[in-house]
Amino acid sequence: MTFPPAAAGRSKIPVTIVTGFLGSGKTTLIRHVIERATGRRLALIVNEFGDVGVDGDILKSCGAADCPEEAIVELANGCLCCTVADDFLPAIEALTAGARQPDHIIVETSGLALPKPLIKAFDWPDVRARLTVDGVVAVVDAAAVAAGRFADDPEAVLAARRDDPSVDHDNPLEEVYEDQLLAADLVVLNKADLLTPDELDRVAGGIATALPRAVRLLPTSEGVIAPEVLLGIAAAAEDDLAARPSHHDGLGEHDHDDFSTFAVDIGAATDPDSLVDRLRAVVEAHDILRVKGFVEIAGKPMRLLVQGVGNRFRHAFDRPWPAGAPRRGKLVVIAEKGVDEAAVRAALA
């Protein structure tokens, strides 16, 4: 893979990697940034675990002049940490080969991706000559962590991992959560408004104590962060790989056999509230991690965007259905392996 040389006098193009577990608020944070880019030409690579491009569609719909649709590349039905050479590098090459050279590239990984293999790609000679990892931003659902939703005991597990790298973790969710934090230059404690000050302090303290180096922790709500805080960290993470330990160091590629993802076609609902009540019942019955997608509400010209993490759901009408095309509602479901897919499909149908 050969990238075009940097223009005379131009430094490397900075790349910000935004990672974080399912439903932590990565897309909301990125949308806030691109809507306030103030003249900085941005490009996005959006990676989703599943074949329905929900997050990329959300970002394209914002209509930001500094990040037009042609500067947004969607990589669906795969995980960037497993397909760096096949998917990520060609996407980067396409974004940097055109006449519109980006000032900054933002990469949104899937909620199940490990950041470190992606960071390692920037150490390849052809990539290093053209790009640098400006920073790795880990977005955390602070309310979920406080409730222990994605780790049985995050503080104890992280402390054990720090003290004994050989310790075995049986829960794959903990490994994903930890690897994302351990790679970070900035940890965004999103949904802080759902916690009391004491609860937020406990979440922040547990994360800070377990991290192997000093990392800034920033509480926020609705992903609202000034672009100058997120962009311009200048970490050059490709030069600092040893300080970013991972459960998978030395193990080669990992897989996602611990998770199951599938898309479900869903018919028109009568109203948003009854739809969410039904989704919440299915999530609780089958211990589903994440639900996201678009649904038709009978009699409404706009599609309903639905986002759920655990049994917490949000919904909003985001844009009209495309003219002349069928209104096809579809939801992406992500759960741990062993979920009864047939039962979930039947309950959602």
Stockholm file with secondary structure:
# STOCKHOLM 1.0

chainA/1-349         MTFPPAAAGRSKIPVTIVTGFLGSGKTTLIRHVIERATGRRLALIVNEFGDVGVDGDILKSCGAADCPEEAIVELANGCLCCTVADDFLPAIEALTAGARQPDHIIVETSGLALPKPLIKAFDWPDVRARLTVDGVVAVVDAAAVAAGRFADDPEAVLAARRDDPSVDHDNPLEEVYEDQLLAADLVVLNKADLLTPDELDRVAGGIATALPRAVRLLPTSEGVIAPEVLLGIAAAAEDDLAARPSHHDGLGEHDHDDFSTFAVDIGAATDPDSLVDRLRAVVEAHDILRVKGFVEIAGKPMRLLVQGVGNRFRHAFDRPWPAGAPRRGKLVVIAEKGVDEAAVRAALA
#=GR chainA/1-349 SS CCCCCCCTTCCCEEEEEEEESTTSSHHHHHHHHHTTCTTCCEEEEEECSSSSCHHHHHHHTTCCTTSCGGGEEEECSSCTTTCIIIIIHHHHHHHHHSSSCCSEEEEECCTTCCHHHHHHHTTSHHHHTTEEEEEEEEEEEHHHHHTTTTCSSHHHHHHHHHHCTTCCCCCHHHHHHHHHHHTCSEEEEECGGGSCHHHHHHHHHHHHHHSSSCCEEEECSTTCCCHHHHSCCCCCGGGCGGGSCCTTTTSCCCCCTTEEEEEEEECCBSCHHHHHHHHHHHHHHHTCCEEEEEECBTTCSEEEEEEEETTEEEEEEEEECCTTSCCCEEEEEEEETTCCHHHHHHHHC
#=GC SS_cons         CCCCCCCTTCCCEEEEEEEESTTSSHHHHHHHHHTTCTTCCEEEEEECSSSSCHHHHHHHTTCCTTSCGGGEEEECSSCTTTCIIIIIHHHHHHHHHSSSCCSEEEEECCTTCCHHHHHHHTTSHHHHTTEEEEEEEEEEEHHHHHTTTTCSSHHHHHHHHHHCTTCCCCCHHHHHHHHHHHTCSEEEEECGGGSCHHHHHHHHHHHHHHSSSCCEEEECSTTCCCHHHHSCCCCCGGGCGGGSCCTTTTSCCCCCTTEEEEEEEECCBSCHHHHHHHHHHHHHHHTCCEEEEEECBTTCSEEEEEEEETTEEEEEEEEECCTTSCCCEEEEEEEETTCCHHHHHHHHC
//
